[in-house]
């Protein structure tokens, strides 16, 4: 997770190969203050094998 407005990494997670099996990766990140910043999910991929991203779901912390 990357804050493209101020150039900071908010969270980072390694993705390991799954041999075409669909897996779920869940991780938590916090925004210190919600603002109109542009947030991005970035993938660094070496192109050695296929890469598929099926969906991204964002949920708020319901306290």
C-alpha positions in Angstrom: 0.0 0.0 0.0 1.6 3.3 -1.1 0.6 6.9 -0.4 1.3 8.4 -3.8 0.6 11.9 -2.5 3.5 12.1 0.0 5.6 9.2 -1.4 5.4 6.9 1.6 4.9 3.1 1.9 2.1 2.4 4.3 2.3 -1.4 4.2 4.2 -4.1 2.4 3.6 -7.8 2.0 5.4 -10.6 0.1 3.3 -12.6 -2.4 4.5 -16.1 -3.0 3.7 -18.3 -6.0 0.7 -20.6 -5.7 1.1 -22.8 -8.9 -2.2 -21.4 -10.3 -4.2 -22.1 -7.1 -6.3 -19.1 -6.1 -5.2 -18.0 -2.6 -6.4 -15.2 -0.3 -3.9 -12.8 1.2 -5.2 -10.6 4.0 -3.2 -7.8 5.5 -4.0 -4.8 7.7 -2.8 -1.2 7.3 -3.6 2.0 9.1 -4.1 5.4 7.8 -3.1 8.0 10.4 -5.7 10.4 9.0 -8.1 9.9 6.2 -7.4 12.5 3.5 -7.8 13.1 -0.2 -4.4 11.5 -0.8 -4.0 9.1 -3.7 -3.4 5.6 -2.4 -2.0 2.8 -4.6 -1.5 -0.9 -4.5 1.8 -1.6 -6.2 3.2 -4.9 -7.5 6.8 -5.6 -8.3 6.8 -8.6 -10.7 9.9 -10.1 -12.4 7.9 -11.6 -15.3 9.2 -15.1 -14.8 5.7 -16.6 -14.5 2.1 -15.5 -14.9 0.6 -13.1 -12.4 -3.1 -12.8 -11.8 -4.8 -10.5 -9.3 -8.5 -11.4 -8.9 -9.8 -8.6 -6.7 -9.0 -6.2 -3.9 -11.5 -5.6 -1.0 -11.1 -2.8 1.4 -12.9 -2.7 4.7 -12.9 -0.3 7.6 -12.1 -1.3 11.1 -15.5 -1.5 12.9 -14.7 -0.8 16.5 
